[in-house]
């Protein structure tokens, strides 16, 4: 399996980049391959329909789409801006969603956050679920938010609090178990319909990704 871990921040000292690196380490220790990146690798302008019509999606959006498509699972470590999702994260989702096939559809996704605040960026994750689930991503029910993140990491990039470290590892491992089941055991897949008119007789594994 391959897991794409994306830090939703381009700032060099971002605690979410530190959390993304830690999640990538946990995934590697569990066995799957990891592709680690941050939004600074994918600089793109604000989404504009006229720009898309005249020039198509920017190269950075295509590059991000390719990285998402190459993995069986996606992990996003996102900051919280004003109790919601950062504009740069939403903008990246908006651009990538314009490709066909649409790469977020059916993608197993885990959301984590880190913040110096006492809520750890959790409100931003609830806002981030909305566009991802709207696009068909299978967002894992459990999320992990690290409060007081500016003081939470040890010098080697681990979490100083053993209880939080165990919870993060358990969350990631449980997510990976679900991804493995979804990837290797296709008999576990089920059709899901948003409304009654959304029906098809096509096999689950060949439904159109649009």
Secondary structure, DSSP 8 states (H G I E B T S, - for coil): -EEEEEES---TT-HHHHHHHHHHHHHHHHT-EEEEEEGGGS------HHHHHHH-S-HHHHHHHHHHHT-SEEEEE--EETTEE-HHHHHHHHHHTTSSS-TTTT-EEEEEEE-SSTTTTHHHHHHHHHHHHHTT-EE-S--EEETTGGGTB-TTSSBS-HHHHHHHHHHHHHHHHHHHHHHH-GGG-----SSTT----S-GGG----
